[in-house]
Amino acid sequence: MAKAVPDNTMDAQLDYIALSDEMYVCSSEPATRAAAIAAALADVAMAGGDFAKANDTSGRKVTMAAKSAVPIDTGGTATHIALCKLSDTSLRLVTTCTSQVLTGGGTVDFPAWKHNLQDPS
């Protein structure tokens, strides 16, 4: 018996992520939005146009747009990226990033990045 997850089912999860309106670069892995804010070294607003859903080689993906010259509020070592929603204070996605030392008062660039959902096998 074959396994299948229709694209619209996967897109429901990707749509939830794409409703995020805050992106934080964090010094540790947050478990809540409040923890993301507490661990934040820098943050930037996100909007609907910052997310693009598409097919990927192994399923579906949402790609987050690049953000340039984001002010660094607090110095530290960036290890995680968190996407959150302000209105319901939800943590929507956490992922790792290349570990990088950030200096307060400087800026950081976020390259475009993606979250993949794989088709079942």
BAGUTOR-80353 format. One record per residue: x, y, z of N, C-alpha, C in turn; residue in three letters; residue number from 1. Coordinates in nm, 2 decimals. Example, Ala and Ser with C-alpha at 12.3 -4.5 7.8 and 13.67 -1.06 7.14 Angstrom:
<pts>
+--------+--------+--------+--------+--------+--------+--------+--------+--------+-------+-------+
|    n.X |    n.Y |    n.Z |   ca.X |   ca.Y |   ca.Z |    c.X |    c.Y |    c.Z | lotor | zalum |
+--------+--------+--------+--------+--------+--------+--------+--------+--------+-------+-------+
|   1.32 |  -0.57 |   0.78 |   1.23 |  -0.45 |   0.78 |   1.32 |  -0.33 |   0.78 |   ALA |     1 |
|   1.28 |  -0.22 |   0.71 |   1.37 |  -0.11 |   0.71 |   1.29 |   0.00 |   0.79 |   SER |     2 |
+--------+--------+--------+--------+--------+--------+--------+--------+--------+-------+-------+
</pts>
This chain:
<pts>
+--------+--------+--------+--------+--------+--------+--------+--------+--------+-------+-------+
|    n.X |    n.Y |    n.Z |   ca.X |   ca.Y |   ca.Z |    c.X |    c.Y |    c.Z | lotor | zalum |
+--------+--------+--------+--------+--------+--------+--------+--------+--------+-------+-------+
|   0.09 |  -0.12 |   0.00 |   0.00 |   0.00 |   0.00 |   0.09 |   0.12 |   0.00 |   MET |     1 |
|   0.06 |   0.22 |  -0.09 |   0.14 |   0.34 |  -0.10 |   0.11 |   0.44 |   0.01 |   ALA |     2 |
|   0.20 |   0.53 |   0.04 |   0.18 |   0.63 |   0.13 |   0.17 |   0.76 |   0.06 |   LYS |     3 |
|   0.09 |   0.86 |   0.10 |   0.07 |   0.99 |   0.04 |   0.03 |   1.09 |   0.14 |   ALA |     4 |
|   0.08 |   1.21 |   0.12 |   0.03 |   1.33 |   0.19 |   0.01 |   1.43 |   0.08 |   VAL |     5 |
|  -0.12 |   1.47 |   0.05 |  -0.14 |   1.56 |  -0.06 |  -0.08 |   1.70 |  -0.03 |   PRO |     6 |
|  -0.04 |   1.77 |  -0.14 |   0.02 |   1.90 |  -0.12 |  -0.06 |   2.00 |  -0.03 |   ASP |     7 |
|  -0.19 |   1.99 |  -0.04 |  -0.27 |   2.09 |   0.04 |  -0.26 |   2.06 |   0.19 |   ASN |     8 |
|  -0.24 |   1.93 |   0.22 |  -0.22 |   1.90 |   0.36 |  -0.08 |   1.95 |   0.41 |   THR |     9 |
|   0.02 |   1.93 |   0.33 |   0.15 |   1.99 |   0.37 |   0.15 |   2.14 |   0.37 |   MET |    10 |
|   0.08 |   2.20 |   0.27 |   0.07 |   2.34 |   0.27 |   0.00 |   2.40 |   0.39 |   ASP |    11 |
|  -0.09 |   2.33 |   0.46 |  -0.15 |   2.38 |   0.58 |  -0.04 |   2.41 |   0.68 |   ALA |    12 |
|   0.06 |   2.32 |   0.70 |   0.17 |   2.35 |   0.79 |   0.25 |   2.47 |   0.74 |   GLN |    13 |
|   0.28 |   2.47 |   0.61 |   0.36 |   2.58 |   0.56 |   0.29 |   2.71 |   0.57 |   LEU |    14 |
|   0.16 |   2.71 |   0.55 |   0.08 |   2.83 |   0.57 |   0.09 |   2.89 |   0.71 |   ASP |    15 |
|   0.08 |   2.80 |   0.81 |   0.09 |   2.84 |   0.95 |   0.23 |   2.91 |   0.97 |   TYR |    16 |
|   0.33 |   2.85 |   0.92 |   0.47 |   2.91 |   0.93 |   0.47 |   3.05 |   0.86 |   ILE |    17 |
|   0.41 |   3.05 |   0.74 |   0.41 |   3.18 |   0.66 |   0.33 |   3.29 |   0.72 |   ALA |    18 |
|   0.25 |   3.26 |   0.82 |   0.18 |   3.37 |   0.89 |   0.26 |   3.44 |   1.00 |   LEU |    19 |
|   0.39 |   3.39 |   1.02 |   0.48 |   3.45 |   1.11 |   0.50 |   3.60 |   1.08 |   SER |    20 |
|   0.52 |   3.68 |   1.18 |   0.55 |   3.82 |   1.15 |   0.67 |   3.87 |   1.22 |   ASP |    21 |
|   0.74 |   3.78 |   1.29 |   0.87 |   3.82 |   1.35 |   0.97 |   3.71 |   1.33 |   GLU |    22 |
|   1.09 |   3.75 |   1.31 |   1.20 |   3.66 |   1.29 |   1.31 |   3.70 |   1.39 |   MET |    23 |
|   1.36 |   3.61 |   1.47 |   1.46 |   3.64 |   1.57 |   1.58 |   3.55 |   1.55 |   TYR |    24 |
|   1.70 |   3.61 |   1.56 |   1.83 |   3.53 |   1.56 |   1.86 |   3.52 |   1.71 |   VAL |    25 |
|   1.88 |   3.40 |   1.76 |   1.89 |   3.37 |   1.90 |   2.02 |   3.30 |   1.94 |   CYS |    26 |
|   2.06 |   3.32 |   2.06 |   2.18 |   3.27 |   2.11 |   2.16 |   3.13 |   2.17 |   SER |    27 |
|   2.04 |   3.08 |   2.17 |   2.01 |   2.94 |   2.22 |   1.88 |   2.90 |   2.16 |   SER |    28 |
|   1.84 |   2.77 |   2.17 |   1.72 |   2.72 |   2.12 |   1.60 |   2.76 |   2.20 |   GLU |    29 |
|   1.51 |   2.84 |   2.15 |   1.39 |   2.88 |   2.23 |   1.28 |   2.78 |   2.23 |   PRO |    30 |
|   1.21 |   2.76 |   2.33 |   1.09 |   2.67 |   2.34 |   0.96 |   2.75 |   2.33 |   ALA |    31 |
|   0.97 |   2.88 |   2.34 |   0.85 |   2.96 |   2.34 |   0.88 |   3.10 |   2.27 |   THR |    32 |
|   0.78 |   3.18 |   2.24 |   0.81 |   3.31 |   2.18 |   0.88 |   3.39 |   2.29 |   ARG |    33 |
|   0.84 |   3.38 |   2.41 |   0.91 |   3.46 |   2.52 |   1.05 |   3.42 |   2.53 |   ALA |    34 |
|   1.09 |   3.30 |   2.52 |   1.22 |   3.25 |   2.52 |   1.30 |   3.30 |   2.40 |   ALA |    35 |
|   1.23 |   3.31 |   2.28 |   1.30 |   3.36 |   2.16 |   1.34 |   3.51 |   2.18 |   ALA |    36 |
|   1.25 |   3.58 |   2.24 |   1.27 |   3.73 |   2.27 |   1.39 |   3.74 |   2.37 |   ILE |    37 |
|   1.39 |   3.66 |   2.47 |   1.49 |   3.66 |   2.58 |   1.63 |   3.63 |   2.52 |   ALA |    38 |
|   1.63 |   3.54 |   2.42 |   1.76 |   3.49 |   2.36 |   1.80 |   3.57 |   2.24 |   ALA |    39 |
|   1.71 |   3.67 |   2.20 |   1.73 |   3.74 |   2.07 |   1.85 |   3.83 |   2.07 |   ALA |    40 |
|   1.93 |   3.82 |   1.97 |   2.04 |   3.91 |   1.94 |   2.00 |   4.01 |   1.84 |   LEU |    41 |
|   1.91 |   3.98 |   1.76 |   1.85 |   4.07 |   1.65 |   1.72 |   4.02 |   1.61 |   ALA |    42 |
|   1.63 |   4.11 |   1.56 |   1.50 |   4.07 |   1.52 |   1.46 |   4.15 |   1.40 |   ASP |    43 |
|   1.37 |   4.10 |   1.32 |   1.32 |   4.17 |   1.20 |   1.18 |   4.13 |   1.18 |   VAL |    44 |
|   1.10 |   4.23 |   1.13 |   0.96 |   4.20 |   1.10 |   0.95 |   4.12 |   0.97 |   ALA |    45 |
|   0.85 |   4.04 |   0.96 |   0.82 |   3.96 |   0.84 |   0.68 |   3.99 |   0.80 |   MET |    46 |
|   0.66 |   3.97 |   0.67 |   0.52 |   3.99 |   0.61 |   0.49 |   3.88 |   0.51 |   ALA |    47 |
|   0.37 |   3.87 |   0.47 |   0.33 |   3.77 |   0.38 |   0.42 |   3.75 |   0.25 |   GLY |    48 |
|   0.46 |   3.86 |   0.20 |   0.55 |   3.85 |   0.08 |   0.69 |   3.80 |   0.11 |   GLY |    49 |
|   0.72 |   3.78 |   0.23 |   0.85 |   3.72 |   0.27 |   0.85 |   3.57 |   0.26 |   ASP |    50 |
|   0.74 |   3.50 |   0.23 |   0.73 |   3.36 |   0.23 |   0.68 |   3.31 |   0.09 |   PHE |    51 |
|   0.75 |   3.21 |   0.04 |   0.70 |   3.15 |  -0.09 |   0.70 |   3.00 |  -0.08 |   ALA |    52 |
|   0.58 |   2.94 |  -0.11 |   0.56 |   2.80 |  -0.11 |   0.59 |   2.75 |  -0.25 |   LYS |    53 |
|   0.64 |   2.63 |  -0.25 |   0.67 |   2.57 |  -0.38 |   0.69 |   2.42 |  -0.37 |   ALA |    54 |
|   0.69 |   2.34 |  -0.48 |   0.74 |   2.21 |  -0.48 |   0.89 |   2.20 |  -0.46 |   ASN |    55 |
|   0.94 |   2.10 |  -0.40 |   1.08 |   2.07 |  -0.38 |   1.11 |   1.94 |  -0.43 |   ASP |    56 |
|   1.23 |   1.90 |  -0.45 |   1.27 |   1.77 |  -0.50 |   1.21 |   1.66 |  -0.43 |   THR |    57 |
|   1.18 |   1.67 |  -0.30 |   1.13 |   1.56 |  -0.21 |   1.00 |   1.59 |  -0.14 |   SER |    58 |
|   0.93 |   1.70 |  -0.19 |   0.81 |   1.73 |  -0.12 |   0.77 |   1.87 |  -0.15 |   GLY |    59 |
|   0.74 |   1.95 |  -0.04 |   0.70 |   2.09 |  -0.05 |   0.80 |   2.17 |   0.04 |   ARG |    60 |
|   0.81 |   2.30 |   0.01 |   0.89 |   2.39 |   0.09 |   0.83 |   2.53 |   0.10 |   LYS |    61 |
|   0.87 |   2.60 |   0.20 |   0.84 |   2.74 |   0.21 |   0.98 |   2.81 |   0.23 |   VAL |    62 |
|   1.00 |   2.91 |   0.14 |   1.13 |   2.98 |   0.14 |   1.11 |   3.12 |   0.21 |   THR |    63 |
|   1.19 |   3.15 |   0.30 |   1.19 |   3.28 |   0.37 |   1.28 |   3.38 |   0.29 |   MET |    64 |
|   1.24 |   3.50 |   0.27 |   1.31 |   3.60 |   0.20 |   1.44 |   3.64 |   0.28 |   ALA |    65 |
|   1.54 |   3.68 |   0.20 |   1.66 |   3.74 |   0.27 |   1.62 |   3.87 |   0.33 |   ALA |    66 |
|   1.69 |   3.91 |   0.44 |   1.68 |   4.04 |   0.51 |   1.82 |   4.09 |   0.52 |   LYS |    67 |
|   1.84 |   4.22 |   0.48 |   1.97 |   4.28 |   0.49 |   1.98 |   4.39 |   0.59 |   SER |    68 |
|   2.10 |   4.40 |   0.65 |   2.14 |   4.51 |   0.74 |   2.04 |   4.52 |   0.86 |   ALA |    69 |
|   2.01 |   4.40 |   0.92 |   1.92 |   4.40 |   1.04 |   2.01 |   4.44 |   1.16 |   VAL |    70 |
|   1.96 |   4.54 |   1.23 |   2.04 |   4.59 |   1.35 |   2.06 |   4.48 |   1.46 |   PRO |    71 |
|   2.18 |   4.47 |   1.51 |   2.21 |   4.37 |   1.62 |   2.19 |   4.45 |   1.75 |   ILE |    72 |
|   2.09 |   4.40 |   1.83 |   2.06 |   4.47 |   1.96 |   2.16 |   4.43 |   2.07 |   ASP |    73 |
|   2.20 |   4.30 |   2.07 |   2.28 |   4.24 |   2.18 |   2.39 |   4.16 |   2.12 |   THR |    74 |
|   2.51 |   4.17 |   2.16 |   2.62 |   4.08 |   2.11 |   2.61 |   3.94 |   2.17 |   GLY |    75 |
|   2.66 |   3.85 |   2.09 |   2.66 |   3.71 |   2.14 |   2.68 |   3.62 |   2.02 |   GLY |    76 |
|   2.67 |   3.49 |   2.04 |   2.68 |   3.39 |   1.93 |   2.55 |   3.34 |   1.88 |   THR |    77 |
|   2.52 |   3.37 |   1.76 |   2.39 |   3.32 |   1.70 |   2.40 |   3.18 |   1.67 |   ALA |    78 |
|   2.29 |   3.10 |   1.71 |   2.29 |   2.96 |   1.69 |   2.15 |   2.91 |   1.63 |   THR |    79 |
|   2.05 |   2.99 |   1.65 |   1.91 |   2.95 |   1.61 |   1.84 |   3.07 |   1.55 |   HIS |    80 |
|   1.74 |   3.03 |   1.46 |   1.65 |   3.13 |   1.41 |   1.51 |   3.09 |   1.45 |   ILE |    81 |
|   1.43 |   3.18 |   1.49 |   1.29 |   3.16 |   1.54 |   1.20 |   3.24 |   1.46 |   ALA |    82 |
|   1.09 |   3.18 |   1.41 |   0.98 |   3.26 |   1.35 |   0.86 |   3.26 |   1.45 |   LEU |    83 |
|   0.80 |   3.37 |   1.47 |   0.69 |   3.39 |   1.57 |   0.58 |   3.47 |   1.52 |   CYS |    84 |
|   0.47 |   3.47 |   1.59 |   0.35 |   3.55 |   1.56 |   0.32 |   3.63 |   1.68 |   LYS |    85 |
|   0.32 |   3.76 |   1.66 |   0.30 |   3.86 |   1.77 |   0.16 |   3.84 |   1.83 |   LEU |    86 |
|   0.06 |   3.84 |   1.74 |  -0.08 |   3.85 |   1.79 |  -0.12 |   3.74 |   1.88 |   SER |    87 |
|  -0.07 |   3.62 |   1.86 |  -0.11 |   3.51 |   1.95 |   0.01 |   3.46 |   2.03 |   ASP |    88 |
|   0.12 |   3.53 |   2.02 |   0.24 |   3.50 |   2.09 |   0.29 |   3.36 |   2.07 |   THR |    89 |
|   0.27 |   3.31 |   1.95 |   0.32 |   3.17 |   1.92 |   0.46 |   3.16 |   1.86 |   SER |    90 |
|   0.52 |   3.06 |   1.90 |   0.65 |   3.02 |   1.83 |   0.61 |   2.93 |   1.72 |   LEU |    91 |
|   0.65 |   2.96 |   1.59 |   0.60 |   2.89 |   1.48 |   0.70 |   2.80 |   1.42 |   ARG |    92 |
|   0.83 |   2.83 |   1.43 |   0.94 |   2.75 |   1.37 |   1.07 |   2.79 |   1.44 |   LEU |    93 |
|   1.15 |   2.69 |   1.47 |   1.29 |   2.71 |   1.52 |   1.38 |   2.62 |   1.43 |   VAL |    94 |
|   1.49 |   2.68 |   1.39 |   1.59 |   2.60 |   1.32 |   1.73 |   2.65 |   1.36 |   THR |    95 |
|   1.83 |   2.57 |   1.33 |   1.96 |   2.61 |   1.36 |   2.01 |   2.70 |   1.25 |   THR |    96 |
|   2.12 |   2.78 |   1.28 |   2.19 |   2.86 |   1.18 |   2.34 |   2.84 |   1.20 |   CYS |    97 |
|   2.41 |   2.88 |   1.10 |   2.56 |   2.87 |   1.11 |   2.60 |   2.95 |   1.23 |   THR |    98 |
|   2.67 |   2.90 |   1.33 |   2.71 |   2.97 |   1.45 |   2.80 |   3.09 |   1.41 |   SER |    99 |
|   2.76 |   3.20 |   1.46 |   2.83 |   3.33 |   1.42 |   2.83 |   3.42 |   1.53 |   GLN |   100 |
|   2.94 |   3.48 |   1.56 |   2.95 |   3.59 |   1.67 |   2.90 |   3.72 |   1.61 |   VAL |   101 |
|   2.80 |   3.78 |   1.68 |   2.74 |   3.90 |   1.64 |   2.78 |   4.01 |   1.74 |   LEU |   102 |
|   2.81 |   4.13 |   1.69 |   2.85 |   4.24 |   1.78 |   2.74 |   4.34 |   1.79 |   THR |   103 |
|   2.70 |   4.37 |   1.91 |   2.60 |   4.47 |   1.93 |   2.63 |   4.60 |   1.87 |   GLY |   104 |
|   2.53 |   4.66 |   1.81 |   2.55 |   4.79 |   1.74 |   2.58 |   4.77 |   1.59 |   GLY |   105 |
|   2.61 |   4.65 |   1.55 |   2.64 |   4.62 |   1.41 |   2.51 |   4.58 |   1.34 |   GLY |   106 |
|   2.53 |   4.52 |   1.22 |   2.41 |   4.46 |   1.15 |   2.44 |   4.32 |   1.11 |   THR |   107 |
|   2.34 |   4.25 |   1.07 |   2.35 |   4.11 |   1.03 |   2.26 |   4.09 |   0.91 |   VAL |   108 |
|   2.30 |   4.01 |   0.81 |   2.22 |   3.98 |   0.70 |   2.17 |   3.84 |   0.71 |   ASP |   109 |
|   2.04 |   3.82 |   0.69 |   1.98 |   3.69 |   0.68 |   1.97 |   3.65 |   0.54 |   PHE |   110 |
|   2.03 |   3.54 |   0.50 |   2.01 |   3.49 |   0.36 |   1.88 |   3.43 |   0.35 |   PRO |   111 |
|   1.83 |   3.41 |   0.23 |   1.71 |   3.34 |   0.21 |   1.73 |   3.20 |   0.25 |   ALA |   112 |
|   1.63 |   3.13 |   0.31 |   1.64 |   3.00 |   0.36 |   1.51 |   2.93 |   0.35 |   TRP |   113 |
|   1.51 |   2.80 |   0.36 |   1.38 |   2.72 |   0.34 |   1.36 |   2.62 |   0.45 |   LYS |   114 |
|   1.23 |   2.58 |   0.46 |   1.19 |   2.48 |   0.55 |   1.12 |   2.37 |   0.46 |   HIS |   115 |
|   1.17 |   2.25 |   0.46 |   1.12 |   2.15 |   0.37 |   1.03 |   2.05 |   0.45 |   ASN |   116 |
|   0.93 |   2.00 |   0.38 |   0.85 |   1.89 |   0.42 |   0.86 |   1.78 |   0.32 |   LEU |   117 |
|   0.91 |   1.66 |   0.36 |   0.93 |   1.55 |   0.27 |   0.81 |   1.47 |   0.25 |   GLN |   118 |
|   0.80 |   1.43 |   0.12 |   0.69 |   1.33 |   0.09 |   0.72 |   1.20 |   0.17 |   ASP |   119 |
|   0.61 |   1.13 |   0.21 |   0.63 |   1.00 |   0.28 |   0.69 |   0.90 |   0.19 |   PRO |   120 |
|   0.77 |   0.81 |   0.25 |   0.82 |   0.70 |   0.17 |   0.79 |   0.57 |   0.23 |   SER |   121 |
+--------+--------+--------+--------+--------+--------+--------+--------+--------+-------+-------+
</pts>
